[in-house]
Amino acid sequence: MKFRLGSLASDIVISIYVAATLLLRLKYENETAVDPVTSIIIGLSFVVILWVLIKLRFLNPNWFGLFTPKKSKS
């Protein structure tokens, strides 16, 4: 049995994850002397973690309904 989050819960988890990792990166990079290549590697590793969770279907983002197809008027 696979554990999956619903679309709204996934959206909330992704939003919190992105905000938290961004704040952690900014705080860490501000306190230490980090070169741009290391900053990019840290950022990509955080994105890869998120990507893997989506590909494993643990997270099922709906992007808060922003990309729903519009119905044509017929």
CNS distance restraints for C-alpha pairs under 8 A (distance, minus, plus):
assign (resid   2 and name CA) (resid  58 and name CA) 7.92 0.50 0.50
assign (resid   3 and name CA) (resid  58 and name CA) 6.41 0.50 0.50
assign (resid   4 and name CA) (resid  57 and name CA) 6.59 0.50 0.50
assign (resid   4 and name CA) (resid  58 and name CA) 4.59 0.50 0.50
assign (resid   4 and name CA) (resid  59 and name CA) 6.36 0.50 0.50
assign (resid   4 and name CA) (resid  60 and name CA) 7.47 0.50 0.50
assign (resid   5 and name CA) (resid   9 and name CA) 6.06 0.50 0.50
assign (resid   5 and name CA) (resid  10 and name CA) 5.82 0.50 0.50
assign (resid   5 and name CA) (resid  58 and name CA) 6.15 0.50 0.50
assign (resid   5 and name CA) (resid  59 and name CA) 5.65 0.50 0.50
assign (resid   5 and name CA) (resid  60 and name CA) 6.49 0.50 0.50
assign (resid   6 and name CA) (resid  10 and name CA) 5.95 0.50 0.50
assign (resid   6 and name CA) (resid  59 and name CA) 7.49 0.50 0.50
assign (resid   6 and name CA) (resid  60 and name CA) 6.30 0.50 0.50
assign (resid   6 and name CA) (resid  61 and name CA) 7.97 0.50 0.50
assign (resid   7 and name CA) (resid  11 and name CA) 6.15 0.50 0.50
assign (resid   7 and name CA) (resid  59 and name CA) 7.52 0.50 0.50
assign (resid   7 and name CA) (resid  60 and name CA) 5.15 0.50 0.50
assign (resid   7 and name CA) (resid  61 and name CA) 5.07 0.50 0.50
assign (resid   7 and name CA) (resid  62 and name CA) 5.33 0.50 0.50
assign (resid   8 and name CA) (resid  12 and name CA) 6.30 0.50 0.50
assign (resid   8 and name CA) (resid  61 and name CA) 7.26 0.50 0.50
assign (resid   8 and name CA) (resid  62 and name CA) 6.96 0.50 0.50
assign (resid   8 and name CA) (resid  64 and name CA) 7.02 0.50 0.50
assign (resid   9 and name CA) (resid  13 and name CA) 6.11 0.50 0.50
assign (resid  10 and name CA) (resid  14 and name CA) 6.00 0.50 0.50
assign (resid  10 and name CA) (resid  59 and name CA) 5.20 0.50 0.50
assign (resid  10 and name CA) (resid  60 and name CA) 5.67 0.50 0.50
assign (resid  10 and name CA) (resid  61 and name CA) 5.27 0.50 0.50
assign (resid  10 and name CA) (resid  62 and name CA) 7.75 0.50 0.50
assign (resid  11 and name CA) (resid  15 and name CA) 6.13 0.50 0.50
assign (resid  11 and name CA) (resid  60 and name CA) 7.81 0.50 0.50
assign (resid  11 and name CA) (resid  61 and name CA) 5.32 0.50 0.50
assign (resid  11 and name CA) (resid  62 and name CA) 6.54 0.50 0.50
assign (resid  11 and name CA) (resid  63 and name CA) 6.03 0.50 0.50
assign (resid  11 and name CA) (resid  64 and name CA) 6.50 0.50 0.50
assign (resid  12 and name CA) (resid  16 and name CA) 6.18 0.50 0.50
assign (resid  13 and name CA) (resid  17 and name CA) 5.97 0.50 0.50
assign (resid  14 and name CA) (resid  18 and name CA) 6.05 0.50 0.50
assign (resid  14 and name CA) (resid  50 and name CA) 7.69 0.50 0.50
assign (resid  14 and name CA) (resid  61 and name CA) 7.99 0.50 0.50
assign (resid  15 and name CA) (resid  19 and name CA) 6.18 0.50 0.50
assign (resid  16 and name CA) (resid  20 and name CA) 5.95 0.50 0.50
assign (resid  17 and name CA) (resid  21 and name CA) 5.99 0.50 0.50
assign (resid  18 and name CA) (resid  22 and name CA) 6.00 0.50 0.50
assign (resid  19 and name CA) (resid  23 and name CA) 6.17 0.50 0.50
assign (resid  20 and name CA) (resid  24 and name CA) 6.07 0.50 0.50
assign (resid  21 and name CA) (resid  25 and name CA) 5.98 0.50 0.50
assign (resid  21 and name CA) (resid  46 and name CA) 7.21 0.50 0.50
assign (resid  22 and name CA) (resid  26 and name CA) 6.14 0.50 0.50
assign (resid  23 and name CA) (resid  27 and name CA) 6.04 0.50 0.50
assign (resid  24 and name CA) (resid  28 and name CA) 5.94 0.50 0.50
assign (resid  25 and name CA) (resid  29 and name CA) 5.85 0.50 0.50
assign (resid  25 and name CA) (resid  39 and name CA) 7.91 0.50 0.50
assign (resid  25 and name CA) (resid  42 and name CA) 7.80 0.50 0.50
assign (resid  25 and name CA) (resid  43 and name CA) 7.75 0.50 0.50
assign (resid  26 and name CA) (resid  30 and name CA) 5.91 0.50 0.50
assign (resid  27 and name CA) (resid  31 and name CA) 6.24 0.50 0.50
assign (resid  28 and name CA) (resid  32 and name CA) 6.22 0.50 0.50
assign (resid  29 and name CA) (resid  33 and name CA) 6.49 0.50 0.50
assign (resid  29 and name CA) (resid  34 and name CA) 5.60 0.50 0.50
assign (resid  29 and name CA) (resid  39 and name CA) 7.54 0.50 0.50
assign (resid  34 and name CA) (resid  38 and name CA) 6.37 0.50 0.50
assign (resid  34 and name CA) (resid  39 and name CA) 6.60 0.50 0.50
assign (resid  35 and name CA) (resid  39 and name CA) 6.42 0.50 0.50
assign (resid  36 and name CA) (resid  40 and name CA) 6.20 0.50 0.50
assign (resid  37 and name CA) (resid  41 and name CA) 6.25 0.50 0.50
assign (resid  38 and name CA) (resid  42 and name CA) 6.15 0.50 0.50
assign (resid  39 and name CA) (resid  43 and name CA) 6.18 0.50 0.50
assign (resid  40 and name CA) (resid  44 and name CA) 6.04 0.50 0.50
assign (resid  41 and name CA) (resid  45 and name CA) 6.11 0.50 0.50
assign (resid  42 and name CA) (resid  46 and name CA) 6.45 0.50 0.50
assign (resid  43 and name CA) (resid  47 and name CA) 6.35 0.50 0.50
assign (resid  44 and name CA) (resid  48 and name CA) 6.02 0.50 0.50
assign (resid  45 and name CA) (resid  49 and name CA) 6.32 0.50 0.50
assign (resid  46 and name CA) (resid  50 and name CA) 6.56 0.50 0.50
assign (resid  47 and name CA) (resid  51 and name CA) 6.09 0.50 0.50
assign (resid  48 and name CA) (resid  52 and name CA) 6.04 0.50 0.50
assign (resid  49 and name CA) (resid  53 and name CA) 6.40 0.50 0.50
assign (resid  50 and name CA) (resid  54 and name CA) 6.39 0.50 0.50
assign (resid  51 and name CA) (resid  55 and name CA) 6.11 0.50 0.50
assign (resid  52 and name CA) (resid  56 and name CA) 6.02 0.50 0.50
assign (resid  53 and name CA) (resid  57 and name CA) 6.37 0.50 0.50
assign (resid  53 and name CA) (resid  58 and name CA) 5.43 0.50 0.50
assign (resid  53 and name CA) (resid  59 and name CA) 5.80 0.50 0.50
assign (resid  54 and name CA) (resid  58 and name CA) 5.94 0.50 0.50
assign (resid  54 and name CA) (resid  59 and name CA) 4.82 0.50 0.50
assign (resid  54 and name CA) (resid  60 and name CA) 6.32 0.50 0.50
assign (resid  54 and name CA) (resid  61 and name CA) 7.70 0.50 0.50
assign (resid  62 and name CA) (resid  66 and name CA) 7.78 0.50 0.50
assign (resid  62 and name CA) (resid  67 and name CA) 7.86 0.50 0.50
assign (resid  63 and name CA) (resid  67 and name CA) 6.96 0.50 0.50
